[in-house]
Amino acid sequence: MYSSSVPWKVLSSNVSVNVLTEGWTLASPDAGAEEDTRKFTVDVIFDTAFSAVPVVQLGLSGFDIDQRDSARLILKAECISEYGFQATITTWAGSRVYAAEFNWLAIGP
């Protein structure tokens, strides 16, 4: 028995962002707003588009967080399409995040 198969495409890369990246707000918590979350979004555009929405996996590979407060960091892939996705880095309370580095892997048709 034979079945037609769709070839899979695999793309990956490494992304680094930090206090020198335009729009970075994770290094300075607002005074008096200890529980507010702060987010930074990175737009990732695939070198070549997929023919359907791929599965995207993120892996945190490094960070620079001030040692005076707890290390609070969430990394998520959101708004995934055939053309790219948004990686959202979130922190909250008094945490000061100066840099984050992550790898991503996208697999799809």
Backbone as CSV, one residue per row, in Angstrom:
resi,resn,N_x,N_y,N_z,CA_x,CA_y,CA_z,C_x,C_y,C_z
1,MET,0.838,-1.157,0.000,0.000,0.000,0.000,0.900,1.242,0.000
2,TYR,0.566,2.176,-0.836,1.304,3.419,-0.937,0.413,4.581,-0.547
3,SER,1.004,5.541,0.073,0.252,6.758,0.376,1.108,7.948,-0.020
4,SER,0.447,8.971,-0.456,1.214,10.166,-0.811,1.609,10.874,0.476
5,SER,2.786,11.370,0.488,3.247,12.079,1.683,3.671,13.487,1.305
6,VAL,3.502,14.363,2.229,3.901,15.746,2.039,5.285,15.907,2.658
7,PRO,6.218,16.469,1.918,7.547,16.661,2.521,7.483,17.702,3.639
8,TRP,8.196,17.413,4.710,8.228,18.328,5.840,9.354,19.327,5.670
9,LYS,9.113,20.528,6.108,10.127,21.580,6.105,10.497,21.849,7.553
10,VAL,11.778,22.053,7.803,12.254,22.366,9.150,13.112,23.628,9.063
11,LEU,12.747,24.632,9.837,13.515,25.870,9.928,13.851,26.123,11.388
12,SER,14.994,26.750,11.638,15.369,27.076,13.015,16.337,28.245,13.026
13,SER,16.450,28.866,14.178,17.405,29.961,14.340,17.545,30.298,15.819
14,ASN,18.398,31.271,16.097,18.683,31.751,17.439,18.376,33.244,17.465
15,VAL,17.750,33.734,18.533,17.394,35.146,18.663,17.918,35.666,19.998
16,SER,18.543,36.833,19.963,19.011,37.502,21.182,18.403,38.899,21.240
17,VAL,17.862,39.253,22.383,17.338,40.601,22.604,17.820,41.069,23.970
18,ASN,17.931,42.401,24.122,18.443,42.923,25.386,18.061,44.382,25.562
19,VAL,18.612,45.004,26.576,18.269,46.386,26.907,18.564,47.361,25.767
20,LEU,19.402,46.975,24.830,19.703,47.840,23.686,18.709,47.657,22.544
21,THR,17.812,46.678,22.667,16.802,46.430,21.647,15.684,47.461,21.802
22,GLU,15.297,48.087,20.707,14.262,49.115,20.747,12.965,48.573,21.366
23,GLY,12.426,49.317,22.316,11.172,48.939,22.948,11.300,48.043,24.170
24,TRP,12.515,47.701,24.556,12.741,46.799,25.700,12.248,47.459,26.985
25,THR,11.358,46.790,27.707,10.783,47.358,28.942,10.938,46.428,30.135
26,LEU,11.682,45.356,29.978,11.737,44.339,31.022,12.774,44.615,32.106
27,ALA,13.611,45.638,31.922,14.677,45.893,32.885,14.282,46.855,33.991
28,SER,13.156,47.535,33.836,12.799,48.531,34.843,11.331,48.409,35.232
29,PRO,11.080,47.788,36.387,9.696,47.699,36.860,9.176,49.079,37.260
30,ASP,7.883,49.289,37.070,7.270,50.558,37.456,7.223,50.655,38.976
31,ALA,7.563,51.800,39.500,7.498,52.017,40.949,6.047,51.922,41.411
32,GLY,5.812,51.155,42.449,4.477,51.014,42.999,3.605,50.017,42.260
33,ALA,4.112,49.401,41.196,3.322,48.432,40.417,3.989,47.067,40.491
34,GLU,4.148,46.569,41.696,4.904,45.340,41.940,4.354,44.103,41.234
35,GLU,3.067,44.019,40.995,2.497,42.804,40.409,2.214,42.920,38.912
36,ASP,2.409,44.085,38.325,2.121,44.255,36.905,3.085,43.448,36.036
37,THR,2.537,42.841,35.002,3.390,42.106,34.066,3.918,43.066,33.010
38,ARG,5.110,42.760,32.527,5.725,43.506,31.444,6.066,42.511,30.347
39,LYS,5.755,42.880,29.103,5.985,41.975,27.972,6.834,42.648,26.912
40,PHE,7.616,41.826,26.245,8.373,42.274,25.075,8.121,41.254,23.974
41,THR,7.773,41.731,22.790,7.436,40.840,21.678,8.463,40.966,20.564
42,VAL,8.906,39.816,20.061,9.852,39.747,18.957,9.120,39.144,17.755
43,ASP,9.116,39.843,16.638,8.551,39.291,15.409,9.608,38.441,14.719
44,VAL,9.282,37.175,14.483,10.175,36.252,13.779,9.544,35.943,12.425
45,ILE,10.260,36.239,11.359,9.785,35.991,10.000,10.586,34.826,9.425
46,PHE,9.884,33.811,8.914,10.561,32.657,8.322,11.250,33.060,7.022
47,ASP,12.417,32.456,6.733,13.126,32.721,5.481,12.287,32.335,4.275
48,THR,11.558,31.222,4.393,10.617,30.792,3.363,9.327,30.390,4.059
49,ALA,8.213,30.682,3.409,6.917,30.395,4.017,6.615,28.898,3.986
50,PHE,5.842,28.449,4.953,5.321,27.087,4.977,4.031,27.065,4.161
51,SER,3.596,25.890,3.746,2.331,25.799,3.012,1.137,25.717,3.957
52,ALA,1.360,25.487,5.236,0.332,25.500,6.276,1.005,25.967,7.570
53,VAL,0.207,26.242,8.564,0.763,26.723,9.841,1.637,25.625,10.458
54,PRO,2.912,25.932,10.737,3.808,24.926,11.323,3.655,24.833,12.833
55,VAL,4.269,23.829,13.402,4.424,23.723,14.843,5.714,24.464,15.196
56,VAL,5.662,25.310,16.213,6.836,26.090,16.619,7.191,25.735,18.058
57,GLN,8.453,25.428,18.280,8.964,25.112,19.613,10.034,26.141,19.972
58,LEU,9.958,26.705,21.167,10.953,27.653,21.652,11.756,27.027,22.774
59,GLY,13.014,27.391,22.855,13.860,26.930,23.947,14.706,28.078,24.472
60,LEU,14.549,28.397,25.733,15.338,29.457,26.350,16.774,28.973,26.482
61,SER,17.720,29.713,25.902,19.116,29.277,25.942,19.991,30.187,26.795
62,GLY,19.462,31.341,27.202,20.245,32.212,28.069,19.437,33.407,28.518
63,PHE,19.831,34.003,29.632,19.178,35.217,30.119,20.118,35.932,31.076
64,ASP,19.861,37.216,31.248,20.573,38.034,32.220,19.504,38.701,33.071
65,ILE,19.399,38.268,34.327,18.383,38.764,35.238,19.072,39.264,36.500
66,ASP,18.648,40.421,36.985,19.207,41.001,38.201,19.024,40.031,39.364
67,GLN,20.075,39.838,40.143,20.049,38.861,41.236,19.330,39.357,42.485
68,ARG,18.923,40.624,42.520,18.255,41.163,43.705,16.821,40.667,43.871
69,ASP,16.207,40.239,42.775,14.824,39.765,42.824,14.753,38.358,42.248
70,SER,13.601,37.734,42.390,13.402,36.391,41.834,13.507,36.426,40.313
71,ALA,13.989,35.313,39.756,14.097,35.187,38.297,12.734,34.759,37.760
72,ARG,12.012,35.708,37.184,10.678,35.440,36.640,10.729,35.691,35.142
73,LEU,10.477,34.639,34.356,10.571,34.779,32.900,9.702,33.720,32.236
74,ILE,8.846,34.160,31.321,8.031,33.249,30.523,8.315,33.551,29.059
75,LEU,8.484,32.509,28.256,8.737,32.632,26.820,7.674,31.840,26.082
76,LYS,6.929,32.499,25.180,5.850,31.836,24.450,5.886,32.190,22.970
77,ALA,5.495,31.235,22.127,5.272,31.485,20.699,3.790,31.771,20.511
78,GLU,3.484,32.901,19.883,2.096,33.304,19.682,1.900,33.780,18.250
79,CYS,0.651,33.874,17.832,0.297,34.384,16.490,1.073,33.653,15.397
80,ILE,1.128,32.340,15.471,1.890,31.541,14.508,1.135,31.485,13.181
81,SER,1.853,31.740,12.093,1.278,31.649,10.748,2.279,30.948,9.838
82,GLU,1.929,30.824,8.575,2.840,30.211,7.591,4.084,31.065,7.365
83,TYR,4.020,32.332,7.751,5.083,33.290,7.444,5.986,33.630,8.626
84,GLY,5.540,33.308,9.835,6.338,33.625,11.005,5.512,33.525,12.274
85,PHE,6.012,34.109,13.342,5.325,34.080,14.633,5.845,35.212,15.501
86,GLN,5.220,35.393,16.640,5.691,36.346,17.627,6.167,35.582,18.853
87,ALA,7.368,35.891,19.301,7.889,35.340,20.550,7.664,36.402,21.622
88,THR,6.954,36.034,22.684,6.659,36.976,23.754,7.431,36.572,25.004
89,ILE,8.185,37.532,25.523,8.942,37.340,26.754,8.227,38.156,27.828
90,THR,7.883,37.510,28.932,7.117,38.169,29.990,7.845,38.042,31.323
91,THR,7.791,39.109,32.114,8.255,39.080,33.498,7.271,39.884,34.332
92,TRP,7.402,39.845,35.635,6.475,40.557,36.504,7.134,40.845,37.845
93,ALA,6.395,41.552,38.672,6.845,41.993,39.991,8.139,42.796,39.839
94,GLY,9.074,42.629,40.740,10.288,43.439,40.714,11.394,42.895,39.842
95,SER,11.161,41.812,39.133,12.229,41.205,38.314,12.715,42.169,37.249
96,ARG,14.029,42.196,37.088,14.667,43.029,36.070,15.399,42.094,35.093
97,VAL,14.880,42.032,33.884,15.468,41.178,32.859,16.242,42.086,31.906
98,TYR,17.554,41.857,31.798,18.403,42.688,30.954,18.615,42.087,29.564
99,ALA,18.476,40.770,29.458,18.671,40.117,28.157,18.024,38.741,28.181
100,ALA,17.658,38.267,26.996,17.134,36.912,26.843,17.585,36.383,25.490
101,GLU,17.891,35.109,25.453,18.286,34.447,24.215,17.488,33.153,24.106
102,PHE,16.985,32.885,22.897,16.230,31.658,22.699,16.458,31.103,21.305
103,ASN,16.250,29.806,21.191,16.278,29.107,19.904,14.848,28.791,19.538
104,TRP,14.560,28.752,18.245,13.240,28.330,17.805,13.385,27.279,16.698
105,LEU,12.381,26.418,16.635,12.325,25.352,15.644,10.902,25.307,15.114
106,ALA,10.749,25.404,13.792,9.430,25.326,13.158,9.410,24.136,12.223
107,ILE,8.375,23.298,12.345,8.246,22.100,11.520,6.841,22.090,10.925
108,GLY,6.781,21.928,9.618,5.481,21.881,8.956,5.620,21.560,7.483
109,PRO,4.481,21.503,6.798,4.526,21.191,5.366,4.937,22.392,4.519
